[in-house]
Amino acid sequence: MKIFKTILYPTYVIFLVASVLLYVYRDKLVQQFELFTLFVFLKYWLMGGLGLFVISWIIENIHVTLLKRKIHTLNDKITALKAKIYDNSVMQQTTQDRLATSPDKEGKNK
């Protein structure tokens, strides 16, 4: 994702700077070129910007979904490990109880 962001964000900056320059110099562009071709160019320009936005939005959502899935998996692993620790502590406690009570019973029987 980091590689994608390092490519996409500069592309956004270039697109925005070019858009501002197109807006600032629109009168010169209209005079030098035909008006109709400028509007066609702007239409495709804006469609390209929309395409960039949609692509980045989809990729960001996929990334967030994958991170949430990873968090859920890690939480499940944590829960399983906590259960294992609890089971081990209960087993140790019962073993200690058995050991603590067995010498007393043997001592009383003798």
C-alpha positions as CSV (number, residue, x, y, z in Angstrom):
1,M,0.0,0.0,0.0
2,K,2.9,2.3,0.7
3,I,4.2,2.0,-2.8
4,F,0.8,2.7,-4.2
5,K,0.5,5.8,-2.1
6,T,3.9,7.1,-3.2
7,I,2.8,6.8,-6.8
8,L,-0.8,8.0,-6.5
9,Y,-0.3,11.0,-4.3
10,P,2.2,12.7,-6.5
11,T,-0.1,11.9,-9.4
12,Y,-2.9,13.7,-7.6
13,V,-0.7,16.7,-7.0
14,I,0.3,16.9,-10.6
15,F,-3.3,16.6,-11.6
16,L,-4.4,19.4,-9.3
17,V,-1.6,21.7,-10.4
18,A,-2.4,21.1,-14.0
19,S,-6.1,21.7,-13.3
20,V,-5.3,25.0,-11.7
21,L,-3.1,26.0,-14.6
22,L,-5.8,25.0,-17.0
23,Y,-8.3,27.2,-15.1
24,V,-5.9,30.2,-14.9
25,Y,-4.9,30.1,-18.6
26,R,-8.3,29.0,-19.9
27,D,-8.8,32.3,-21.9
28,K,-5.5,31.9,-23.7
29,L,-6.3,28.2,-24.4
30,V,-9.7,29.2,-25.8
31,Q,-8.2,31.8,-28.1
32,Q,-5.4,29.6,-29.3
33,F,-7.5,26.5,-29.8
34,E,-11.1,26.0,-30.7
35,L,-13.6,26.2,-27.9
36,F,-15.2,22.9,-28.7
37,T,-11.9,20.9,-28.5
38,L,-11.1,22.6,-25.1
39,F,-14.4,21.4,-23.7
40,V,-13.9,17.9,-25.0
41,F,-10.4,17.9,-23.5
42,L,-11.7,19.2,-20.1
43,K,-14.4,16.5,-20.2
44,Y,-11.8,13.8,-20.6
45,W,-9.6,15.5,-18.1
46,L,-12.3,15.5,-15.4
47,M,-13.2,11.9,-16.2
48,G,-9.5,11.0,-15.7
49,G,-9.5,12.8,-12.3
50,L,-12.7,11.0,-11.4
51,G,-11.1,7.7,-12.4
52,L,-8.1,8.4,-10.2
53,F,-10.3,9.2,-7.3
54,V,-12.5,6.0,-7.7
55,I,-9.4,3.8,-8.1
56,S,-7.8,5.2,-4.9
57,W,-11.1,4.9,-3.0
58,I,-11.5,1.3,-4.0
59,I,-7.9,0.4,-3.1
60,E,-8.2,2.2,0.2
61,N,-11.4,0.3,1.1
62,I,-9.8,-3.0,0.1
63,H,-6.8,-2.1,2.3
64,V,-9.0,-1.3,5.3
65,T,-11.0,-4.5,4.8
66,L,-7.8,-6.5,4.8
67,L,-6.5,-4.8,7.9
68,K,-9.8,-5.4,9.7
69,R,-9.7,-9.1,8.8
70,K,-6.1,-9.3,10.1
71,I,-7.2,-7.7,13.3
72,H,-10.1,-10.1,13.7
73,T,-7.7,-13.1,13.1
74,L,-5.2,-11.7,15.6
75,N,-8.0,-11.2,18.2
76,D,-9.1,-14.8,17.7
77,K,-5.5,-16.0,18.3
78,I,-5.2,-13.8,21.4
79,T,-8.5,-15.3,22.7
80,A,-7.2,-18.9,22.0
81,L,-3.9,-18.1,23.8
82,K,-5.8,-16.7,26.8
83,A,-7.9,-19.8,27.0
84,K,-4.8,-21.9,26.8
85,I,-3.2,-19.9,29.6
86,Y,-6.3,-20.2,31.7
87,D,-6.5,-24.0,31.1
88,N,-2.8,-24.4,32.1
89,S,-3.3,-22.4,35.3
90,V,-6.4,-24.4,36.2
91,M,-4.5,-27.7,35.6
92,Q,-1.5,-26.4,37.7
93,Q,-3.9,-25.4,40.5
94,T,-5.6,-28.8,40.5
95,T,-2.2,-30.6,40.4
96,Q,-1.0,-28.5,43.3
97,D,-4.2,-29.2,45.2
98,R,-3.8,-32.9,44.7
99,L,-0.2,-32.9,45.8
100,A,-1.0,-30.8,48.8
101,T,-3.8,-33.1,49.9
102,S,-2.2,-36.4,49.2
103,P,0.7,-36.2,51.8
104,D,-1.8,-35.3,54.5
105,K,-4.0,-38.3,53.7
106,E,-1.0,-40.6,53.7
107,G,0.2,-39.1,57.0
108,K,-3.2,-39.7,58.6
109,N,-3.4,-43.3,57.4
110,K,-0.1,-44.3,58.9
